[in-house]
Amino acid sequence: MSEQYPIGRWISILYRQNQKQLTQALKPYGLGGGGQHAFLKNILLRPGIRQDQLTIDLKFDKATTARAVQHLEQEGYIERIADKQDRRAYLLYPTQKGLDFLPVLLRLLEEHNAVITRNLSKEEEALLAGLLKKVYEES
């Protein structure tokens, strides 16, 4: 690949490659693409989060969130409970299966991050993360 690609192109390529690898690693657990791991991780770490808050926090659209939540519920990782204050909203809670899976998920994500940053020093990794965050916050 030419080094003349714009930064956005490199980010896009890296994102697609990252998603493909994560999808393969999570496939044996009934999790696929579409950021399902991000939804599950957030629900596991924040039990009772509202579905609409999850959409906002993860920067996905409502339809993508609804599909991911439905899949996670069908796979037995989470349960949706109607919010008593707002019957139109749902609160999301991990099931025991989800709670049991948390250490596995965190390990897989950590291992995956180690693979994609293996050629960077700790300083380069921190610099890259900081620069990407800066670009995001200013866009």
N, C-alpha and C positions, 0 to 999 in steps of 0.2 A: 504494500500500500504506500501511496505517496505521502510524504511527510507534509505536503502542502494542504491537506484537508483542513477545513475550519475546525475549531475546537468542538463545536456542536456535533460535528460528524463523528469525532473520536468518542465523545460522550455517548452518542447513539449506538455506535458499534459496540462499545464496552457494555452498555446496558443490555443489548440483545444477547451478547455472548454470556453475560452474567445470568440473565434469566434462563437461558437454555441449560446452563450447567446446574443452576439451582433446581430447575424443573426435574432434571434427571436424578439429582440427589434426593429429592423429596417424593418422587413417584412411588417408591415402595410403601410409603405411609399414606397413600391416597390423596396426596396434595400435588397440585399441578401448578400451572402458570397463573398469570393474572395477579400476581402478588399475594396469593393466598397465605404464604408464610408471613408476610407483613401484617395481614389482618389477624391471623392467629396469634402471633407474638404479642400484638397490642392487646388483644382480648385476654390473653393469659396473664399479662403483666398489669392489666387494669380491669379486673372483673367488675361487671356492672356498667361498663361504658355504653353510652347510647350509640345506636347505629349511625345516627346523623353526625355525631361527634367524631366517630371513626372515619367517616367520609372526609370531614374537614381536616382532621389531623394527618391523614395519609395522602391527601391531595388527589383522591380518585373521584370519579363521578358517582352519583347515587346508584346507577344501574350496576356498575362494576362492584360496588360495595354489596349490593343486594345479592348478586350472583355468588360472590365469594362467601358471604355469610350463609347463604343457603347451602352451598357445598360443604362448608365446615360443619354445619348442623347435620346434614345428611351423613357425613363421615363420622359423626359422633364426638367431635372435638369441642363443640360449644352447644349452648341452648339459648334460644331467644325467649325473653319474657316481656310481656306487654308492660309498659311503664304505667304505674298506677296513677301518676299525675297527668299523663298524656297518653291516652289509649292508642293514639296514632303512632307512637314511638315505641321502640324496642330497646330493652337493656340486654346486653350480651354477657353471658357467663360461661366460663370453661366448665366442661364436664370432668369427671375423674380421668377419663381417657386423655383429655387435653392437658390436664395438670401433670399426668404421668409422662406426657410427651415433651413437656417444656425443656427438661435437660437435654434431650436428644436434639430438639430444634436449635437450642442455643449452641450446642456443640457443632452441629452441621453448619450453621451460619458462621461460627468462628473459624472453622476449618476452611470454609469457602473463602472467607475474607483473607485468610493466611495464604491461600493459593493465588488469589488475584494480586496480592501485594508482595509476593515472594521475592521479586527483584528490586524492591525498594528498601532503603534503610528506614529505621523508625522515624528519623527526621524527615525523610522524603514523604513517607506515608502521612505524617502529621501535616506537612506543608500542602500536599495534594488535597487532603480533606479540608483544610482551612481555605484553600483557594476555591475549591468547588462550592463550599458553603458561601463564600463571599460572592461568587458569581450568581448563585441562586438567590441570595438575599437582595441583590441589586437588580434582579431581572423583573 
